[in-house]
């Protein structure tokens, strides 16, 4: 299959691209390489990989990139509530308007696997989980834009939306701001953190399982299944306090201090129900514990701080 991946040099894309190539797909990456990342240097000799340095908001370049493709995975985005809040104009243009442009430019036969976020749910009722029919009540501009973009995508044929939990795990384009990655980084480097609203739940998923889910959805969509469907994808839904305990089992000197003196800027409190995806044959392969073990190895490379020698 010939596949266009926009934003393919990001946290998820830099994991996904090698997996697509290993599955014998031909891959075109369209990315502006805004952050100076270089995740594909070892793949430049692969005959199935094409790199286009451009912006998803440029119609002419997007049309050229789309030509002769069988499928599109639009990963390009301003990701996360803080980044969207800092530059709302860029967030609107990349996260929504660029999706509208893509859907206008693509042919009806081209498959689209849309990477959605569980942030669309905002919060779930206490003690309950959100299935795909739960109301979408995003708490941030990021969530609102992703909800609107998902609606644009699913209005067309040959489309599916994957509602990813908060991702975790190492990646060539590493992010330490994501919940599990962040807490593990703090445990490994500082050895402690202040915990606000430790009872809040958050569904999580290994980044490699997210990439694997995209391959799963592509295959099923090509078979004529999943069209117009949405799927929650998560491995587990720990509270933030539970997450601290899981990290502590691998970093025994790690301490956290519960506090009600402040408020977490991220007020999401949710768990998702993955029954629909499990019923279609998808499942997560990597546990939270395994991901934390991988992160600790990763942070031995990224951190030069002497405190890390104790991990």
N, C-alpha and C positions, 0 to 999 in steps of 0.2 A: 504494500500500500504506500502511496506517496502522501506524506503528511506535512502540513505547515504547522509549526509551533511558534506562535508569537510570544515574545517575552521568554524565550527558551533558555536564556542564560541566567535565570533567577534561581531561587532556592529550590523550588520543585523541578523546574525545567532542567537544571544541570544534573539532576538524578534521572529524569525521564528520558532525555535524549539518548544516552548510551543504551538504555533498556529497549528503546524503539529500534535502534540500529542492530542490537543483538537479536531482535525478533525479525530481522531481514526487511524492515521497512526502509524506505528512502525518506530522509528527513530534511526539510528546509527550516532553518531557524531564522526568524526575523526579530532582531533585537537592536536597541540603540546603545547597549552596553554602557548605560548611564553611570554605573558605579565603578567602571574600570575593571570589572570582573573578567577572568580569563579561564573559564571552566573547561573549554574544549580543545586546548592545545594538543592534547594527546590523541585527539580524534581527527585532526586536520588531514591525515592521510587516508581517512576512510572514504571510499568512493561513494557511499550512500549519503554523505552529509554535505549540505550546502549552507553557507552562512551569508545572510543579507544584513548589512548594517543599515537600518532605516528605522523609521518611527511608524507605529501602527496607525497614527492619525493622518498619514500622508496617503491620499487615495491612489495616486499613480503607482507608488511603490507597493502598496497593498495589492492592487490589481495584478501587478506583475508576479508578486509572490504567490498569489492564489492560482495562477494559471497552471492547469494540468494537475492540480492536487486532488486527491481523493477524500481527504479529511483535513479538518482544522481543529487545533487545540489552542484556544486563545488564553494563554497564561499572562500576557502583558497586563499589568495593573499597578496602580499605586496601592500597595498592600498595607492593611492595618489601619485602625482608627487614628492613631497619632499622626501618621504620615498624611492621611487624607485631611485631617484637621489643619495641618500646617500649610497645605497648598490645595485649597478646595477647588480652584479652577482646574489645576492639572488632574485632580481626582475625577472631576466631572468629565473632562475630555477623554481621559484614558479609560476609565472604568465603565463609562456608559456610552459616550458619543462614539468612541472607537469601536465598540461592539455593534452599535447601530450601523456604522459604516461597513464593518465586516459583513454583517448579515445582508446588507444591500448589494455588496460586491460578489459574494459567493454565489455559486450555482446551486440550484435546489437539490442536486444530486450529491453535493459535497457533505460529508458527515461532519457534525460539530459536537464535540464533547466539551461542555462548559464547566470550568472549575468554580463552583459556588462555595460559599462559606456557611457554616452553622451560625455565624453572626446574624444571619437573617432572622433567627428566632428570638434574639434578644434574651429573654428569660423564659424558663419553663415554670409551671406551677410547682411549688415545693413538693418533693417526694415523687414527682412524675417526670416522664421523659417526653420529648417532642418527637412525634412521627412526622412523615412528610406532609400530612394533612393539617398539621398544627398551624395556627395563624403566624404570619411573618410580621414581627414587631421589632425591627432593628433599632438599636439604641444609638447608633453612630451614623455619620455620613457614609463611611465605608460600607456598613451593612445596607443602608438604604440604596446606594448605587448598585451594589451587587444584586439586590432583590429586583431592582428595575431592569438590570441587564439580563438577568435570568428570564424574566418575562419576555423580553425582546427575542431571545434565543429560542425559547420553547414555542413561540408563536409560529415558527417555521417547521417544516418537516425535516426528518433525518437528524434530530437533535436529542441530546440527553444532558441532564444537569447532575453533577456530582457535588453534593453538599458536604464538603470536607470539614471534619473536626479540626481543632488547633493542631497543626503539624509539629512533629518533633524529630530530632535525630540529626546526624551530621550530613553536610552537603558541601560540595566544592564552593558554592556561593553561600557561605554560612550565615545564619541569622541567630543572634543570641537574644533577640527581643521576644521571641515566642515563649509562652509560659513555661513549658518543661525545660527548654533550652536555657531560659533565663534563670530559673531556680537552680538548675544543675550547675550553671556557670558560677552563680553566687556561692553555692556550696563549695565548689572546687577552688575558688579563688579567695573569697572573703571568709568562708566558713560559717556565715550566719546571714540572716535576713529578718526584716520586720514584716510580719504577716498581717495584712488587713483582710477582713471578711474571709477568714479561712474556711468557713462553711460553704462558700460558693463552689458549685460544681462546674467542671469544664470537660467536655468530651475531647479526647486526644487521639491522634493517629500518627504512626510512623510515616515519615516522608516517602520512604520506599514503598510502603503499602499504598500511599496515595498515587504514586506513579504506576504501580501495578494495577490499581483500580482503573486508571485511564486506559491501559492496554485492554483490560477486561471489557470495559464499556465500548471501546472501538470494535473489538471482535464481535460482541453481541449486536451492536448497532449495524454492523456490516451484514449480519445474518437476518436483519429485519426485525430484531427485538429492541426493546427499551425506548422506542421512539416516543418523544414528548414526555418521558418519565423523569422523575427526580428521585435521587437515592441519598439517604443519610449514610455516611461512612465514618466509623469510629472504631477504635480498639477497646476503649474503656472510658469511664466518666468519673474520675476521682474528684473529691473536693481538693481545694488547694492545700488543706492541712494533710489530707491523705498523701498527696504528692510529696510533701516534705518528709513524711515517714518513709515512703518508698526510697527517696534519695538517701535518707539517713542510713538505711541498711547497707548502702555501698560507700557512704562517706560518713563514718561513725563520729567524726568530730563536728559535723554540721549541726548547728543550732538555729532555731527560729523562735521569734518572740511575738506572740499574739498581741495585737494592739487594737483598741477601739478609739484611739486618739486621732485617727486619720481615716481616709476613705480611698479605696483603690480607684484610680481613674477609669479602670475597666470594670464596669458594673454588670457584665454578663454573668449569668448564673443559670446554667442549663445542662441537661443531659439529653442525648438523642437516642432514639430507637432505630436500630439497624435491621429490623426484622425483614423489611422488604428486600434489601440488598442480599442478606443471607439466603433468602428464599430463591434468589436468582443465581446463587452459586458463588457469590463473592464472600471472602472473609479476610480479616487481617492476619498476617503471618508473623508479626513481630510484636512482642509485648512491651509495655511501658518499662519494665525492669531491664529488658534487653536494650532498649533505646538509651536508657540512662547509662548503662555500661559502655555503649558505643560513644556517647557524648563525653564521658570521662576520658576515654582514649583521645578523642578529638581535642579536648581542652589541654591535654598534655602537650600537644603540638602548638596550640594557639596561645597558651599562657606561658610567660617566662617568669611568673612570680614564684618566689621561693616557697610560699605557703602551699603551692600546689604539690610539692614533693611529698606531702603527707597523704595524698589521695591514692 
